[in-house]
């Protein structure tokens, strides 16, 4: 195992994930205390997913704390594996992230256990016997370590507030406006300061209030999911989605919307409610077929989190006519032969797991049905394959024909685009000295780095996986 301890007093930042790809967010800061910012799972291509099983280059029990930027799986989903390896906390997060991460981690553990059983029975795993990355018990132990924090509150981390070179190491969260509870993370250790953007939201998020202005920091680690593109502005009213639903209903088919359970489902439902209110889609049932999405919806509805949402937005979702919650597996299976046109909103958003997979298995071969993709689809996912025009996709070890119509509505994305990322940097009170571009496919990261160099006076780098840098 590589030695990742610091030498002398200079803080060291190590890029343990989300370098060279979008997912697997993990950034290690050694600065008197040892802090891991994000503990995410890799998703997408097999070469990245296999890293979920690789040992970290440090003992998990050597970490003093973890700080979570938000509750998406690629930012928090590795936490139970850390706990299984000996990490004992604390885990810092906003109250919104704490509530949503509990839902996400329980669901992830369930899927890990379920997939290991399916692999054993189906014989399609190279492991004998197939085991889950972590269990439901590991997830519960991880959830118990989460300590909710208020936005803007500086928290000292380390054993007894371990001192850095000139004082303690502190962590503070700043609202990022990506999903409920999402935050940029400011870490200070003496004169050194580093701001991790996390996933930044768009200024026009339909459900959440806009992000806060970022604080000053000498070093910035910025995401680049959409670092090489600008969001389309031409369909803010989701006319394309309405057209797809009307076409499908005329054919007597079902519309399947793979949607992330956290935030994306809520935004899709808000759009459907608006389309129904305007009379642009017919009167058909809308099923939410994801226990995790239903639980997340309750978090969004909670009075404790209304300060983060736009006035009236959550109530508009509740007013959607014929909105139906699907709880049991038996109810979910019946949606594959519904007997009437319907809209099925089901996780996951990239069709990598969850109930939407069995809907696709049954509904993709039928021309009357439609699949609506609602945002970024990572390379190597079923969603990306469908977006790229695949005529077959592999599900549970078998190839399934794609005869259904496939439609993309990119206006659902709540990731900041290239212009919004650069604008966020420009909002810092003083220009940073160094910027590290992460959390993007290589072309997107390099494109954003080039734009930052052109528009801001600072050193810019796209770090390699495992690279270490000194912080001043």
Secondary structure, 3 states (H helix, E strand, C coil): CCCCCCCCCCEEEEECCCCCCCCCCCEEEECCCEEEECCCCCCCCHHHHHHHHCCCCCCHHHCCEEECCCCCHHHHCCHHHHHHCCCCCCEEEEHHHHHHHHHHHHHHHHHHHHHHHHHHHHCCCCCCCCCCCCCHHHHHHHHHCEEEECCCCCEEECCCCCEECCEEEEEEEEECCCCCCCEEEEEEECCEEEEECCCCCCCCCCCECCCCCCCCCCEEEEECCECCCCCCCCCCCCHHHHHHHHHHHHHCCEEEEECCCCCHHHHHHHHHHHHHHCCCCCCCEEEECCHHHHHHHHHHHCHHHHHHECCCHHHHHHCCCCEEECCCHHHHHHHHHCCCCEEEEECCCCCCCCCHHHHHHHHCCCCCCEEEECCCCCCCCHHHHHHCCCCEEEECCEEEECCCEEEECHHHCCCCEHHHHHHHHHCCCCCCCEEEEECCCHHHHHHHHHHHHHHCCCEEECCCCCCEEEEC
